[in-house]
């Protein structure tokens, strides 16, 4: 029997280049054509061989994996957050893949928009500029490419104002909520007593998807990034209205390869919409730095300074949250990233983490605006949504809000 990876590769090639017979295993086919029904991690088609110690099961912080008497692994979609820890220790598990389902959507008449994560710079070759990548996606039938960093700008503004409103004394603190789904899953499912300290912000990915669908109600949206956890986030019931497909950088790289697409050969289709703040979300400490710079721009002489603390990787996030509960953290703005280095260190990157970090920082340095409050595209977009000042984000922001 074909493994899930082999089946996906064969069907992807046939979908792009011609017909091929369908597999006999309807279960495997269903998870490729309807990935939204399944967890972000799937059994690969062969029995797990981890043995009695079951490191794949033990690796899961959220108890999403179980094994039956035959050795078959079962994964609870509602518990799996896509952190990919199990994939690091068990080669019989596979990441969910959305590519085939996306290809079928591209054959339909509705427009499909790409939402590209801030970590994308350099992931498809050092010569692939944002404009060339946008042109490559359009050649495949996408209606356009939107940088999610623009929506990171908007969430930065929202969290800056929330910090101003929430932190009334040196003992109060705010947990940033708008970036890493693994971090948020840890707080929602394990450290739930800390939920009152999280402003109910959606992630930039969800904000981007919701705005596209507000402006183009018939549109489909696909998020592309380095993260499996975004697949799980997109399937959560309270934000499931925003994103139809989530593909990783590695999935898109395979798609380009099978379709013989070379983005570096395309002409520029440039749109520079995000500030340096939004682009920095891709690396550890970037959210904190963005909010801190925004606060300095909005209210440079405030009485209570922002004191940022951030954790890097699941182990560090858990240690930080334990210390926070014990009252041992002096900061008042706490950021957690589930991957070492942040999104540039995600499980499905295509270049080394440090190279990705350098690329992101250089891209941020080249932005025409330093903070969201200085970004004319942020103000213009908010106007389109009926939000006439940054301060109104807290009063009229249902599109940027979720229930935690």
DRENLUM-980108 format. One record per residue: residue in three letters; x, y, z of N, C-alpha, C, O in turn. Coordinates in steps of 0.2 Angstrom, whole numbers, plus 5000, padded with zeros to 4 digits. Layout:
<recs>
ALAXYZXYZXYZXYZ ...
</recs>
This chain:
<recs>
UNK500449945000500050005000500450065000501050075003 UNK500250114996500650184996500650215003500050215006 UNK501150245005501150295010500750355008500650365002 UNK500550395013500150455012500650505008500350535003 UNK501250505009501750555006501750534998501750574994 UNK501850464997501850434990501250454986501250474981 UNK500650444990500050454987499950524985499750544979 UNK500150574989500050644988500450664982500250694978 UNK501150634982501550654976501350634970501350674965 UNK501050574969500750544963500150584961500150604955 UNK499750594966499050634964499250704962498850734958 UNK499650734965499850804963500150804956499950854952 UNK500550764955500850764948500250744943500250784937 UNK499850704944499350684939498850744939498550754933 UNK498650784944498250834944498550894940498150924937 UNK499150904940499450954936499550934929499450974924 UNK499750874928499950854921499550804917499550794911 UNK499050774921498550724917498250684922498350694928 UNK497850634920497450594924497850534926498350514923 UNK497650504932497950444935497450414938496950444941 UNK497450344939496950304943496950324950497450344953 UNK496350334953496250344960496450294964496450234962 UNK496750304970496950254975496350214977495750234977 UNK496450154980495950104982495750124989495250114992 UNK496250154993496150175000495750245000496050295000 UNK495050235001494650295001494850345007494750405006 UNK495050315013495150355018495750405017495750465019 UNK496250375014496850415012496650475007496850525008 UNK496250455002496050504997495650555000495750614999 UNK495250535005494750585008495150635012495050695012 UNK495650615016496050665020496450715015496650765018 UNK496650695009496950735004496450785001496650844999 UNK495850765000495350804996494950845001494750904999 UNK494950825007494550865012494950875019494750845024 UNK495550905018495950905024495650945030495850935036 UNK495150985029494851025034494550975039494350995045 UNK494350915037494050865042494550825047494250795051 UNK495150835046495650795049496150845053496150905053 UNK496550815057497050845061497650865057497650845051 UNK498050915060498550935056499150885055499550895050 UNK499150835059499550775058499150715057498650705060 UNK499450675053499050615051499450545051500050555050 UNK499150485052499550425051499750425044499450435039 UNK500450395043500650395036500550335032500650335026 UNK500150295035499950235031500250165033500050115031 UNK500750175037501150115040501050115047501050165050 UNK501050055051501050055058501550085061502150085059 UNK501450125067501950155071502450105074502250055076 UNK503050115074503550065076503950095082504550075084 UNK503650145086503950175091504050135097504450145102 UNK503650075098503750025103503350055109502950095109 UNK503550015115503150025121503250095124502850125127 UNK503850125123503950195126503550245122503450295125 UNK503450235116502950275112503150345112502850395115 UNK503850365110504050435111503550485107503550545108 UNK503250465101502750505098502150525102501950585102 UNK501950475106501350495111501650535116501250585118 UNK502150525119502450565125502650635123502650675127 UNK502850645116503050705114502450755114502550815113 UNK501850735113501250775113501050805119500850775124 UNK501150875120500950915126500250915127500050925132 UNK499850905122499150905122498750845122498150845121 UNK499150785123498850715123498350705117497850675118 UNK498550725111498150715105498250645102497850625098 UNK498750605104498950545101498850485105498950485111 UNK498550435103498450375106498550315101498650325095 UNK498750255104498950195099498450135101498350125107 UNK498250105096497850045098498249985098498849985097 UNK497949925099498349865100498649835094499149795094 UNK498449865088498849845082499449895080499749875076 UNK499549945084500049985083499850045079500250095078 UNK499250055077498950105073498850175078498650165083 UNK499150225075499050285079498450325077498250325071 UNK498050355082497450385082497650465084497950465089 UNK497350505080497550575082496850615083496450615078 UNK496750645088496150685090496250755087496650795089 UNK495850765082495850835079495750895083496050945083 UNK495250885088495150935093495750955098495751005100 UNK496150905099496650915103497350935100497750965103 UNK497450905094498050925090498050995088497651025085 UNK498651025090498751095088499251105083499451165081 UNK499551045080499951055075500651075077501051105072 UNK500951065083501551085085502151045081502651075081 UNK501950995079502450945075502950915079503450885076 UNK502850915086503350875090503350805088503950775089 UNK502750775087502750705086503150685079503450635078 UNK503150735074503450715068504150715069504550685065 UNK504450745074505150745075505450675077506050665077 UNK504950635080505150575083504950515080505150455082 UNK504450525076504150465073504050475065503750515063 UNK504350425061504350435054503750405051503650395045 UNK503250375055502650345052502050395052501550375051 UNK502250455054501750505054501850555049502450565047 UNK501350595046501450635041501050705042500550705045 UNK501250755040500950825040500350815035500350785030 UNK499750845037499150855033499450905027499850945028 UNK499050885021499250925015498650955012498150915011 UNK498651015010498051045007498051055000497651084997 UNK498651034996498751054990498251034985498051074980 UNK498050964985497550944980496950974981496550994976 UNK496650984987496051024988496051094985495551114982 UNK496651124986496751194983496751194976496451234973 UNK497051144972497051134965496351134962496151164957 UNK495851094966495151084964494851154965494451174960 UNK494951194970494651264971494951304965494551354963 UNK495551304963495751344958495451334951495451374946 UNK495051274950494751264944494051294944493651294939 UNK493851314950493151344951493151414949493651444949 UNK492551444948492551514946492751574951492851624949 UNK492651554957492751604962493551624963493951574962 UNK493651684965494351704965494751674971494351664977 UNK495351654971495751624976496351664978496751684973 UNK496351694984496951734986497451704990497251664995 UNK498051714989498651694993498751744998498751804997 UNK498851715004499051755010499651735012499751675015 UNK500251775011500851745013501151775019501051825021 UNK501451725023501651735030502251785030502651785025 UNK502351825035502951865035503651835034504151865033 UNK503651765036504351735035504551715028504951675027 UNK504151735023504251705016504851725013505051695008 UNK505151785015505751815011506351755011506551735016 UNK506551745005507051695004506851625004507351585003 UNK506251605006506051535006506051504999506051434999 UNK505951534994505951504987506551524983506451524977 UNK507051544986507751564982507851634984507351674984 UNK508451654985508651714986508451774981508451824983 UNK508351744975508251794970507451804969507251844964 UNK507051774973506351784972506151844977506051834983 UNK505951894973505651954977504951944978504651904975 UNK504651984983503951984984503551994977503051954976 UNK503752034973503452054967503451994962502951974959 UNK504051954962504051894957503651844960503351804956 UNK503651834966503151784969502451794968502051744966 UNK502251854969501551874967501351854960500851834958 UNK501851874955501751864948501651784947501251764943 UNK502151744950502051674950501451644952501151604948 UNK501151664957500551644960499951664955499551624953 UNK499951724952499451744947499451694941498951684938 UNK500051674939500151634933499851564934499651534929 UNK499751544941499451484942498651484943498351434944 UNK498451544942497751554943497451594949496851604950 UNK497951614953497651644959497551714958497751744953 UNK497051744961496851814960497351864962497351924960 UNK497751854967498251894970498551864976498351814978 UNK499051904978499451884984499451944989499652004987 UNK499251934995499251985000499751965006499751905008 UNK500152015008500652005013500252005020499952055022 UNK500251955024499951955030500252005035499952015040 UNK500852025033501252075038500852135038500852175043 UNK500452155033499952215034499452205039499352255043 UNK499252145040498752135046499052125052498752135058 UNK499752105052500152105058500152185061500152195067 UNK500252225056500252295057499652315061499652355066 UNK499052295059498452315062498352285069498152315073 UNK498552225069498552185076499052225081498952225087 UNK499552245078500052285083499752345085499752355091 UNK499352385081499052445084498552425089498452455094 UNK498152365088497652345092497952325099497652345104 UNK498452295099498752265105499152325109499152325115 UNK499352375105499652435108499152475112499252495118 UNK498552485109498052515113497752475119497552505124 UNK497752405118497452365123497952365129497752365135 UNK498652365127499152375133499052435137499052435143 UNK498952495133498752555137498152555141498252585147 UNK497652515139497052515143497052465149496752475154 UNK497452415148497452355152497952365158497852335164 UNK498552395157499052395162499052455166499252505164 UNK498652445172498552505176499052505182499052565185 UNK499452455183499952465188500452415186500452385181 UNK501052425190501652385188501552305189501952265187 UNK500952285193500852215194500452185188500452125187 UNK500152225184499752195179500152175173500752205172 UNK499952135169500252115163499852095157499252075158 UNK500052095151499652075145500052015142500652025141 UNK499651965140499951905136499751925128499251925127 UNK500351935124500151945117499751885114499951825116 UNK499251895110498851845108498851835100498451795097 UNK499151875097499051885089499551845085499551865079 UNK499951805087500451775083500451695083500151665078 UNK500651665088500851595087500251555090500051555096 UNK499951505086499451465088499651415093499251395097 UNK500251395093500451345098500451375105500251345110 UNK500751435106500751475112500051485114499851475120 UNK499551505110498851515112498551455114498151445119 UNK498751395111498451335113498651315120498251285124 UNK499251325121499551315128499151345133498951315138 UNK499051415132498651455137497951425137497651425143 UNK497651415132496851395132496751325135496251315138 UNK497251285133497151215135497451185141497251145145 UNK498051225143498451195149498451255154498351235160 UNK498651315152498651365157498051415157498151475156 UNK497451385157496851425156496751475161496351525160 UNK497051475167496951525172497251595170497151645173 UNK497651595165497951655162497551685157497751735154 UNK497051655154496651685149496451755150496351795145 UNK496251775156496051845157496551895155496351955154 UNK497151875154497751925153497851925145498251965143 UNK497451885141497451885134496951935131496351915132 UNK497151985127496652015123496351975118496751935115 UNK495751975116495451935112495551945104495051955101 UNK496151945103496351965096496451895092496651845094 UNK496251905085496351845081497051855079497451905080 UNK497351805075498051805072498051855066497451865063 UNK498551875064498651905057498351865052498051895047 UNK498451805052498151755047497451765046497151775041 UNK497151755052496351755052496151825050495651835047 UNK496451875053496251945051496251955043495851985041 UNK496851935040496851945033496351905029496051935025 UNK496151845031495651805028494951835029494551835024 UNK494851855035494151895036494151955032493551965029 UNK494651995031494552055028494452045020494052075017 UNK494851995018494751975011494051955009493751975004 UNK493751915014493051895013492551945014492051945011 UNK492751995018492352055019492252095012491752115010 UNK492852105009492852145003492752104997492452134992 UNK492852034997492651994991492251934994492551884995 UNK491651934995491251884999491351814996491251764999 UNK491451814989491451754985492151714986492151664983 UNK492651754988493351724988493451674992493151654997 UNK493951634990494251584994494951604996495251644992 UNK495251585002495851605004496351555006496151495008 UNK496951555005497451505006498051545010498351595007 UNK498251525016498751545019499351505018499351445018 UNK499951535017500551495015501151525020501251575021 UNK501351475024501851485029502351425031502251375028 UNK502751435036503151385038502851335044503251295046 UNK502251345045501951315051501351265050500951275046 UNK501451205053500851155053500251185058499751165057 UNK500451215063499951235068499451285065498851285068 UNK499651315060499151365056498551325053498051345052 UNK498751255051498251215049497651205054497051205053 UNK497951185060497451175066497051235067496451235069 UNK497451295068497051355069496551375064495951395066 UNK496651365058496151375053495551335053495051355051 UNK495551275057495051235058494651245064494151205066 UNK494851295068494551305075493851335073493851385069 UNK493351315077492651335075492551415075492151435071 UNK492851445080492751515081493051565076492951625075 UNK493551535072493851575067493851535060494251555056 UNK493451485060493451445054493151475048493151455042 UNK492951545049492651575043493151615039492951645034 UNK493751615041494251655038494751625033494851655027 UNK494951565034495451535029495251465027495051425031 UNK495251455020494951395017495551335017495351275017 UNK496151355015496751315015497351345018497451405018 UNK497751295021498351315023498951265020498851205021 UNK499351295017499951265014500651285017500651345019 UNK501051245018501751255020502151285015502051265009 UNK502751315017503251335011503451265008503551275002 UNK503551215011503751155008503251125003503451104997 UNK502651135005502051115000502051154994502051124988 UNK502151214995502151264989502751254985502751254978 UNK503351234988503951224984503851164980504051154974 UNK503551104982503351044979502851064973502951034967 UNK502351104974501951124969502251164963502151144958 UNK502751214965503051244960503551194956503551204950 UNK503851144959504251104956503851054951504051044945 UNK503251034953502850984949502551024943502551004937 UNK502451094944502151134939502651164934502451204930 UNK503251154936503851184932503851264933503951294928 UNK503651284939503651354940504251384943504451354948 UNK504551434940505151464943505051534945505151574941 UNK504851554951504651624953505251674951505051724950 UNK505851654952506351704950506351724943506651774942 UNK506051694939506051704931505451754930505351774924 UNK505051764935504451804933504551884934505051904937 UNK504151924930504251994931504052024938503651984941 UNK504152084940503952104946503252124946502952154941 UNK502852114951502152134952502152164959501952124964 UNK502452224960502552244967502052284970501652324967 UNK501952264977501452304981501852304988501952254991 UNK501952364990502352374997501852405002501752465002 UNK501552365006500952385010501152375017500752415021 UNK501652345019501752325027502252375029502752395025 UNK502252385036502852425039503352375041503252315041 UNK503852395044504452355047504152315053504352265054 UNK503652345056503352315062503052245061503152195064 UNK502652255056502252195054502752135051502552075052 UNK503252155048503752105045504152075050504352015049 UNK504252105056504652075061504252025065504551985069 UNK503652015064503251965067503551895066503451845070 UNK503951885061504151815059504751795063504951735062 UNK505051835067505551805072505451815079505051865081 UNK505751775083505551785090505751855093506251885091 UNK505351885097505351955099505152005095505052065097 UNK504951985089504652035084504052065086503952125085 UNK503552025089502952055091503052105096502752165096 UNK503452085101503552135107503852195104503752255106 UNK504352185100504752245097504252295093504252355094 UNK503752265089503352295086502852335090502752395089 UNK502552305095502152345100502452395104502252445105 UNK503152385106503452435110503652495105503552545108 UNK503852485099503952535095503252575093503352645093 UNK502752545092502152575091501852615097501652675096 UNK501952585103501852625109502252685110501952745112 UNK502852685108503352745109503052795104503152855105 UNK502852775098502552825093501952855095501852915094 UNK501452815098500852835100500852885107500552935107 UNK501252855111501252885118501952885121502052845126 UNK502352925119503052925121503252935128503752915131 UNK502752975132502852995139502352955143502252985148 UNK502152895142501752865146502052845153502652845154 UNK501652845158501852835165502152765166502652755170 UNK501852715163502052645164502452615158502152605153 UNK503052605158503452585152503252505151503152475155 UNK503352495144503252425143503852385144504452405142 UNK503752325147504352285149504252215146503852175149 UNK504552205140504452145137504852085139505452085141 UNK504452025139504851955140504551915135503951905134 UNK505051875132504851825127505151755128505651755130 UNK504751705126505051635126505051605119504751625114 UNK505551565118505751535112505751465112506151435114 UNK505251435108505151365108504651335113504551375118 UNK504351275112503851255117504151245124503751265129 UNK504751215125504951205131505051275135504851275141 UNK505351325132505451385135504751425136504651455141 UNK504251415132503551445133503251415139503051445143 UNK503351345140503051315146503451335152503051355157 UNK504051345152504451365158504251435160504151455166 UNK504151475155503951545156503251555159503151595164 UNK502751515156502151515159502151485166501751515171 UNK502551435168502551415175502851465179502551475185 UNK503351505177503651555181503151615182503151645187 UNK502751625177502251685177501751665182501551705186 UNK501551605182501051585188501351585195500951605199 UNK501951575195502251585202502451655204502751665209 UNK502351705199502451775201503151795200503451835203 UNK503551755196504251765195504451805189505051815188 UNK503951825185504151865179504051935180503451955182 UNK504551985179504452055181504152095175503952155176 UNK504052065169503852095163503052105163502752075167 UNK502852155159502152165158501852155151501252165150 UNK502252135146502052115140502452045138503052055137 UNK502051995138502351925137502251895131501651895129 UNK502751875127502651845120502951775120503451765123 UNK502551735117502851665116502851645109502351655106 UNK503351605107503451575100503551505101504051485104 UNK503151465098503151385099503751355095503951305097 UNK504051395090504651365087505251405089505251475089 UNK505851375089506451415091506651465085506651445079 UNK506751525087506851575082506251605080506251655076 UNK505651585081505051605079504851575072505051515071 UNK504351605068504151575062504751555057504651515054 UNK505251595058505851575053506151515055506551485051 UNK505951485061506151415063505651365063505751315066 UNK505151375059504551335059504751265056505251255053 UNK504251215057504451145055504451135047504751085045 UNK504151185043504151175036504451235032504251255027 UNK505051255035505451305032505851275026505951215026 UNK506151315022506551285016507251305017507651285013 UNK507351355021508051375022508251375029507751375033 UNK508851375031509051375038508751435042508651495039 UNK508651425048508351475053508651545053508351595052 UNK509351535054509751605054509751645048509651705048 UNK509751605042509651635036508951675035508951725033 UNK508451635037507751665037507751725041507351775040 UNK508051725047508051785052508351845049508051895049 UNK508951835046509251885042508851915037508851975036 UNK508551875033508151895027507551935030507351995027 UNK507251915035506651955038506852025041506552075040 UNK507452025044507652085047507852135041507752195042 UNK508152105036508352155030507652175027507652235025 UNK507152135026506552155023506252205028505952255025 UNK506252195034505952245039506252315038505952365038 UNK506952315038507352375037507152415031507252475031 UNK506952375026506852415019506152435019505952465013 UNK505652425024505052455024504952525023505352565026 UNK504452555020504452625019504152655026504152715027 UNK503852615030503552645036503852605042503952545041 UNK504052635048504252605053503752575058503852515060 UNK503252605059502652585063502052585060501952615055 UNK501552545062500852545059500552615059500152625054 UNK500652655064500252715064500552765058500152805056 UNK501152745056501452785050501252755043501452785038 UNK500952695043500852665037500152685034499652665037 UNK500152715028499552745025499052685023498452695023 UNK499352625021498952575019498552545025497952525024 UNK498752545031498352525037497752575038497252555039 UNK497952635038497352685039496852685033496252685034 UNK497052675027496652665021496152605022495552605020 UNK496552545024496152485024495652485030495052465029 UNK495852515036495352525041494752575039494152555041 UNK494852625035494352665033493852625028493252635029 UNK494152575024493652535020493252495024492652475022 UNK493452475030493152435035492652475040492352445044 UNK492652535039492252575043492552595050492152615054 UNK493152585050493552605056493952665055494452665051 UNK493752725058493952795055494552815059494852875058 UNK494752785064495452805068495652735071495352695073 UNK496352735072496652675076496352665083496252605084 UNK496152715086495852705093495152665092494952635097 UNK494852675087494152635086494252565085493752525085 UNK494852545084495052465084494752435090494552375089 UNK494752465096494452435102493752435102493452395106 UNK493452485099492652485099492352455093491752435094 UNK492652445088492352425082492752375078492952385073 UNK492952325082493452275079493252205079493652155080 UNK492552185078492352115078492752075073492852015074 UNK492952105068493252065063493952045065494251995062 UNK494252085070494952065073494952035080495452035083 UNK494352005081494251985088493951915088493551895084 UNK494151875093493951805094493751795102494051835106 UNK493451745104493251725111493751675113493851625110 UNK494151695118494651645120494451605126494751565129 
</recs>
